[in-house]
Amino acid sequence: MSDQLGLLNDMRLSILDGDAEVSRQLAERALADGLEPLTAIEEGFVPGIHEVGVLWEEGEYFLPELVTAAEALQSAMAVFQPFLGDKVSVTESGRAVIGTVAGDIHDIGMTLVGTMLAAHGFTILDIGADAPLETFIEKAREVDADLVCASALLTTTMTRQRDLASMLAKSGIRAKLMVGGAPVSAEWANEIGAHGYADNAVHAVNVAKELIRG
Amino acid sequence: MGTLLMQMGLETGEAPESWLFKEPEKVEQAHRDYAEAGSDIIQTNTFGATPAKLAAAGLEGQCEILNARAMELARSASGGKTLVAGNIGPTGKLFPPMGTATEDELFTEFRTQAEALASGGADLLNIETMFDLREAICAVRAANATGLVVFTSMTFDKLKRGHFTMVGDRIGSSLTALRNAGAQVVGLNCSVTPATMLSMIQEARECFDGSIIAQPNAGDPQQSPDGIEYDVDPVSFAAYLLDMVEAGADVVGGCCGSTPDFIRETRKALDNRG
């Protein structure tokens, strides 16, 4: 294996290990060796985080591993940030208001998504479970949110996502709406006019980033 | 309990604990309904009554008074005919790397609630719906310090590789750790259907020889013209609980969606078993 391939592989492993110190050092070494930051990111660190997502879906990795992996990615990205300029948008983060809609007290999935978004550099305003729709709007306005994330775990409460979509549209707030939850699907998200849908916390990070990129 | 209070009109955004002073008659009636349905143990309306969880619900500084009030209502409804369990749920705080909680902090949270429930006259403490073994152990230690009998259930998901909590705890090692921390009865509640929980109880019994409690949901939630309904009916629910007893559960009960009808059928089924 060439030096560069070995370095890229170590980057991938540092993410899989969730080792933020090692990933930072590898990022610094890449710069010192003259490796293009984009190459390091796209061929080293990002394959690692994708693999973490797969391992999570397979039930090999759990919430702590997801979070440490995301932190390791953040730590490497922080090293590259000054050299990236506007070339790459993977470090983009934003402000997200997250909650489970009124009438629904399930908060584990929402917490999972909030934690993953926070680990990827989003500023999270958690309004909790059973959150009145007005609160989503008020908080989004208050913090000038990029994203509103609404979870619903019941077939009865998912209709509130539709109400929230129309309230957001009327409010004139710029935030985009991402929905999720056990009974929710991409078709549903589309039908109600939500901007994005994610079926798990790993997917939610990708969707959130895409939405923010516009 | 929560399901019944919602049927009785608990509003969106209202913490169930807020009804302890606002609608005490309804809370007491819910307890009475469960007692009359044949429960051996009823439990207080205090699932979210640790200081941190109450503060998050806008009930800051009311841990002692709300837990005392909850015990008072449950004991009055019981009239000495059932045992009364003080109910304790997760704090909502997460340990690193997910959050910033420390074991000392969570122990103090649980100790404050456990002491209030014990002072109010709880016969036992029932810790439920724990999804992180570390938090569950903090709760068990705090509950244990009251000298009361401690029941503890955790909630597991069915994944491709088996049954795990969201932080990766497995059933067998969790139950053993909870017992070693001082819980007398340990087991599973919430999240899954009775059918899935039956297979989890079978797994638990294979690797754990202590007393086991099983409290499944009444199936998956469904929309109906009358509101939320769960897709397992009371008779089928009771049959599943009997199967769990056969599989080695020592204590059975219901979680989300299990209204007094479910408990009544279960009582009947348990009493009629050969």
Interface residues (C-beta under 8 A of the other chain):
Chain A: G18 E58 G59 E60 Y61 F62 L63 P64 E65 V67 T68 E71 A102 G103 I105 D107 I108 T111 L112 T115 A119 G128 D130 A131 P132 L153 L154 T155 T156
Chain B: G2 T12 G13 A56 G92 L94 P97 M98 G99 F131 L159 K160 R161 G162 F164 T165 M166 V167 G168 P221 Q222 Q223 G227 I228
